[in-house]
C-alpha cells in the first residue's frame, strides 16, 4: 500500500550567490528564508565561497562553489564573474537536485534564475522564483539599457518566459505583482510575500540616547536621515535640491549614512555648492547594531528615480518602520513604498525629482512634532503586526508546500 509521508518533498535546493555568513541584504534574507523553510522541509543551499568564518548552519546543508562570487571592478568583470558562479552552481546542482525537488532561487545575479530553470527542467524538479529586482526594467530605469533597444526587447522576452515558468513566482510588493500580471503570469501563480522588519534587533531608540549622533555633534539638529545604498536607481539629486532650498534653515540637517556608486558624486556636489546642512558618513555599524544608524533621524528619507514602481521594493523601509521613524518617500505614487506610507499614515509621499516638494515635507515634519511622533509610533506598530519575520516565513512555507512533490513509500 502506498502512503504519503508527512514531509511532502524530498528537499528544497536554494540557489543564491550571497548566503550565510555574509551579511549583505541578499545574504541575510535568503539565509532567514532557508532557516524558515528548514522547519518543514529538508533544505540544501548552493552558494558562492565566503571569506568569512563559520561555514555551517544548523539543519541546512551548504555547498560552496569554486568561484569567488560576483567580483568587483567594471561591469564586464562583474558580469564574467557572475557567469562563472552560475556555471559552477549549475554543475553542483546537477549532482544535488533530484526528481521532485524544489529549486528555489532569486533574481540576483540576473543570469542565475535561467540556469536554475534549466536545471529544474532537466531534473523534473519544481521551480520557485523570488524576485528582488525585475529585469530588464531595472536596467532601463538605471540608464544602462534603452527600453526601445534590441537587447532590452530580447531580455524582456526572456523575462516573460522565466516568470511564466515559475510556479510560483514570489513578489515583494503589490506594484511588482501588477508587473508580473502584465507579463502574463496568472493571479494563482503569484505569491505576494513582503520583506520583513528585524523587530527583535531594532527597538525604538529615542534620538537623545543615540551615541553615534552625539559623536557627530548633531544631537540638537532636526535630522533627515538617508541610510543605505546610493545606487543608479536612487534619486540623490532630489536630496541635494532640497538641501539647497533649505540652506537657510539652521535647525535642519541631512545626514547620509550609506554606501554605493553615487556617494562620490554626492560629496563632490556638497563641496561645490558649500552645503553645510548635509553630510555624508559611512554606514559604520554591523547589521546587529543598525539601530544606531536608523534611530539617528527624526524622519527617514527613501528616494527613487521615476519608473521604479514594480521594479524593486526597498527592504530598508521595514527596518525604518521598526525603528519608529516616519518616512518621506520620494517615489512613484503606485509603488509599494508609497502605498505603505500612505495606507499606514506614517509619512509623506513626494513625486520623484520634486526637490521643492521634499523640502516642504521636511518642514512639515519639523513644524508638527506631535504628528511626526505619532507617525513614528504607527510605523513601529505596523512593523510588529504586519511585517514580521514569522509572517513572511509562513508565506514562504505555504508557497513551497503548494508545489512540493509528494514522496511516497511502501
C-alpha positions in Angstrom: 0.0 0.0 0.0 1.3 3.5 -0.9 1.0 6.3 1.6 2.3 9.8 1.7 4.7 10.7 4.5 4.1 14.0 6.4 7.1 15.8 4.8 5.8 16.3 1.2 9.0 16.9 -0.6 12.4 15.2 -0.9 14.2 18.6 -0.4 14.4 22.3 -1.3 17.5 23.3 -3.1 18.1 27.0 -2.7 20.5 28.8 -5.1 21.9 32.1 -4.0 25.2 33.7 -4.7 25.0 35.5 -1.3 24.4 33.5 1.8 25.4 33.0 5.4 27.8 34.0 7.0 27.8 37.0 4.7 25.8 40.0 6.0 24.7 41.7 2.8 21.0 42.3 2.4 20.5 39.4 -0.1 22.5 37.1 2.1 20.5 38.0 5.2 17.1 37.5 3.6 18.0 34.2 1.8 19.6 32.8 5.0 16.4 33.5 7.0 14.2 32.1 4.3 16.3 28.9 4.3 16.0 28.7 8.0 12.3 29.2 7.8 11.8 26.5 5.2 14.0 24.0 7.1 11.4 23.9 9.8 9.2 21.9 7.4 11.5 20.7 4.5 15.0 19.4 4.1 17.0 22.4 2.7 20.2 22.3 0.7 21.9 25.6 -0.3 24.2 26.1 -3.3 26.1 29.4 -2.9 29.5 31.0 -3.5 32.5 30.7 -1.3 32.8 33.0 1.6 35.8 34.7 3.1 34.1 34.7 6.5 34.5 32.1 9.2 31.6 29.9 10.2 30.7 27.7 7.2 27.9 25.6 8.8 24.3 26.3 9.6 22.2 24.0 11.8 19.9 21.8 9.8 20.9 23.1 6.4 23.4 21.5 4.1 25.6 24.1 2.3 27.6 23.5 -0.9 30.0 26.3 -1.8 31.0 26.7 -5.4 34.6 27.2 -6.5 34.1 30.6 -7.9 34.7 33.7 -5.7 31.3 35.2 -6.5 30.3 38.4 -8.2 33.7 40.1 -8.0 34.4 43.8 -8.2 35.5 46.3 -10.7 34.0 47.0 -14.1 30.6 45.8 -15.3 32.3 43.4 -17.6 34.5 41.9 -14.9 31.5 41.5 -12.6 29.5 40.0 -15.4 32.2 37.4 -16.2 32.5 36.5 -12.5 28.7 36.2 -12.3 28.7 33.8 -15.3 31.4 31.8 -13.6 29.3 31.4 -10.5 26.2 30.4 -12.4 28.1 27.7 -14.3 29.6 26.4 -11.0 26.2 26.4 -9.4 24.7 24.6 -12.4 27.4 21.9 -12.2 26.9 21.5 -8.4 23.1 21.4 -9.0 23.3 18.6 -11.5 24.7 16.4 -8.7 22.5 17.7 -5.9 19.0 18.2 -7.4 16.8 15.1 -7.8 13.4 14.5 -9.4 10.6 16.1 -7.4 12.9 18.5 -5.5 12.0 22.2 -5.3 14.6 24.5 -7.0 14.3 27.9 -5.2 16.3 30.9 -6.5 16.5 34.6 -6.5 17.0 37.2 -9.3 20.5 38.3 -8.3 22.7 37.8 -10.2 20.2 38.1 -13.1 21.5 35.1 -15.0 21.1 32.7 -12.1 17.3 32.0 -12.5 17.8 30.9 -16.1 20.5 28.4 -15.1 18.2 27.2 -12.2 15.2 26.9 -14.5 17.2 24.8 -17.0 18.3 22.6 -14.2 14.8 22.2 -12.9 13.5 21.3 -16.3 16.0 18.5 -17.0 15.7 17.2 -13.4 11.9 17.2 -13.4 12.1 19.5 -10.3 9.7 22.3 -9.3 10.9 25.8 -9.9 10.2 28.7 -7.5 11.5 32.3 -8.2 11.9 35.1 -5.7 12.1 38.4 -7.5 14.2 41.1 -5.8 14.6 43.2 -9.0 12.6 43.0 -12.2 14.8 42.6 -15.3 15.2 44.2 -17.8 13.1 47.1 -16.4 15.6 47.9 -13.7 18.4 48.2 -16.3 16.3 50.8 -18.2 15.5 52.7 -15.1 19.2 52.7 -14.1 20.1 54.1 -17.5 22.1 51.0 -18.6 19.7 50.0 -21.4 17.3 51.9 -23.5 13.8 50.5 -23.4 13.5 50.7 -27.2 16.8 48.9 -27.9 17.0 45.4 -29.3 18.9 44.0 -26.3 16.1 45.3 -24.0 13.4 43.7 -26.1 15.3 40.3 -26.1 15.7 40.4 -22.4 12.1 41.4 -21.9 11.0 38.3 -23.9 13.3 36.1 -21.7 11.9 37.7 -18.6 8.3 36.9 -19.6 9.3 33.3 -20.3 11.1 32.9 -17.0 8.2 34.4 -15.0 5.6 32.3 -16.7 7.6 29.1 -16.0 7.9 29.9 -12.3 5.4 28.0 -10.1 5.1 30.1 -8.0 6.8 33.4 -8.6 7.1 35.5 -5.4 6.6 39.2 -5.5 7.7 41.6 -2.7 5.0 44.2 -3.4 1.7 44.8 -5.0 3.3 47.0 -7.6 5.6 44.1 -8.6 2.6 41.8 -8.6 0.9 44.1 -11.2 4.1 43.9 -13.4 4.0 40.1 -13.3 0.4 40.1 -14.4 1.2 42.4 -17.3 4.0 40.0 -18.3 1.5 37.1 -18.5 1.5 35.5 -15.1 -1.8 34.2 -13.7 -3.0 35.5 -10.4 -2.9 32.0 -8.9 0.8 31.8 -9.9 1.9 34.9 -7.9 2.5 34.8 -4.2 2.8 38.2 -2.5 5.3 38.0 0.4 6.7 41.3 1.5 10.1 41.5 3.2 10.1 41.9 7.0 11.3 44.2 9.7 14.0 42.9 12.1 11.9 43.8 15.1 14.0 41.8 17.6 17.2 43.7 16.6 15.7 47.2 16.1 13.9 48.6 19.2 12.5 52.1 19.2 15.5 54.0 20.5 14.9 57.7 21.4 17.1 60.1 19.5 18.5 61.6 22.7 20.0 58.1 23.5 21.8 57.8 20.2 25.5 57.7 20.9 26.6 57.9 17.3 24.6 61.1 16.8 26.2 62.6 19.8 29.6 61.7 18.5 28.8 63.5 15.2 27.7 66.6 17.1 24.2 66.6 15.6 22.0 65.7 18.5 20.4 69.2 18.6 19.6 69.3 14.9 16.4 68.1 13.2 17.9 65.1 11.2 16.6 63.9 7.9 18.3 60.6 7.6 19.1 58.7 4.3 20.5 55.3 5.3 21.6 52.6 2.9 22.5 52.2 -0.8 23.0 55.1 -3.1 22.9 53.5 -6.5 21.8 54.3 -10.0 18.1 53.9 -9.2 18.2 56.2 -6.1 17.4 59.9 -6.6 20.3 61.7 -5.0 19.8 64.9 -6.9 16.5 65.5 -5.2 18.2 65.4 -1.8 20.7 68.0 -2.9 18.0 70.2 -4.3 16.0 70.1 -1.1 19.2 70.9 0.9 19.8 73.9 -1.3 16.2 75.1 -0.8 16.6 74.7 3.0 20.1 76.0 3.5 18.8 79.0 5.5 17.0 76.7 8.0 19.8 76.3 10.5 18.0 73.7 12.6 17.8 71.2 9.8 20.5 68.7 8.7 20.5 66.0 6.0 22.6 63.0 7.2 23.6 60.5 4.5 24.7 57.2 6.1 25.4 54.7 3.4 27.4 53.2 0.5 27.1 53.0 -3.2 28.4 54.4 -6.5 26.6 57.7 -6.1 28.3 58.8 -2.9 31.3 60.3 -4.6 29.1 62.4 -6.8 27.1 63.5 -3.8 30.2 64.5 -1.9 31.5 66.5 -4.8 28.2 68.4 -5.1 28.2 69.2 -1.4 31.7 70.7 -1.7 30.9 72.6 -4.9 27.8 74.1 -3.5 29.2 74.7 0.0 26.2 72.9 1.6 26.8 73.0 5.3 23.4 71.4 6.0 24.2 68.0 4.6 26.9 65.5 5.5 28.0 62.0 4.4 29.0 59.3 6.9 29.9 55.6 6.3 27.3 53.0 7.2 29.6 52.1 10.1 27.6 49.6 12.2 27.1 45.9 11.6 23.7 44.5 11.0 23.1 43.6 14.6 23.7 47.3 15.6 22.0 49.1 12.8 19.5 50.6 15.3 22.3 53.2 16.0 22.0 54.4 12.4 18.3 54.0 11.9 17.4 55.9 15.1 19.6 58.9 14.3 17.0 60.6 12.2 13.9 62.5 13.3 12.5 61.4 9.9 13.8 58.9 7.4 14.2 59.5 3.7 13.9 56.9 0.9 14.3 58.2 -2.7 13.9 56.6 -6.1 14.2 57.8 -9.6 11.0 57.7 -11.8 9.8 54.4 -13.1 10.8 52.2 -10.1 7.3 51.2 -9.2 7.0 47.4 -9.6 10.7 47.1 -10.4 12.1 46.8 -6.8 10.8 47.2 -3.2 13.2 48.8 -0.7 13.8 46.4 2.2 15.1 49.3 4.3 11.6 50.6 4.6 10.6 47.9 7.1 13.6 48.4 9.4 13.0 52.2 9.4 9.4 51.4 10.5 10.7 49.1 13.2 12.9 52.0 14.5 9.8 54.1 14.9 10.7 56.7 12.4 8.3 58.3 9.9 9.2 58.1 6.2 9.5 60.7 3.5 9.1 58.6 0.3 10.3 60.1 -2.9 8.7 57.6 -5.2 6.1 56.8 -7.8 2.6 57.0 -6.2 1.7 53.4 -7.2 4.9 52.0 -5.7 4.7 49.6 -2.7 6.8 52.1 -0.7 4.3 55.0 -1.4 1.3 52.8 -0.8 2.6 51.6 2.6 3.5 55.1 3.7 0.0 56.3 2.7 -2.0 53.4 4.0 -0.3 53.3 7.4 -0.3 57.1 7.7 3.4 57.0 8.6 4.9 59.9 6.5 4.8 61.8 3.3 5.0 60.9 -0.4 6.8 63.2 -2.8 7.0 62.7 -6.6 10.5 61.7 -7.9 12.6 64.7 -8.7 10.4 67.2 -6.8 13.0 68.9 -4.6 10.6 71.7 -3.5 8.1 69.0 -2.5 10.7 67.2 -0.5 11.7 70.5 1.2 8.1 71.1 2.1 7.7 67.6 3.6 10.8 68.2 5.7 9.4 71.5 7.0 6.0 69.8 7.8 7.8 67.1 9.7 9.8 69.6 11.8 7.0 72.0 12.4 4.4 69.4 13.5 6.4 67.4 16.1 3.3 65.7 17.7 2.0 64.4 14.3 5.6 63.3 13.4 6.0 61.4 16.6 2.6 59.7 16.1 3.6 58.7 12.6 6.7 57.0 14.0 4.6 55.2 16.6 2.3 53.9 13.9 5.2 52.8 11.8 6.7 50.7 14.7 3.3 49.1 15.4 2.8 48.2 11.7 6.3 46.7 11.6 5.4 44.4 14.5 1.9 43.5 13.4 2.1 43.3 9.6 5.8 42.9 8.6 7.3 40.4 11.0 9.7 37.6 10.2 7.2 35.0 11.3 4.5 36.2 8.9 7.0 36.2 6.0 8.3 32.7 6.7 4.8 31.3 7.0 4.2 32.7 3.5 7.3 31.0 2.1 6.4 27.7 3.6 2.9 28.0 2.1 4.3 28.8 -1.3 6.7 25.8 -1.3 4.1 23.5 0.2 1.8 24.1 -2.7 4.3 22.9 -5.3 6.2 20.3 -3.4 6.1 16.9 -5.0 4.7 14.0 -2.8 7.2 11.5 -1.6 5.7 8.0 -1.4 6.8 4.9 0.4 5.5 1.4 0.5 
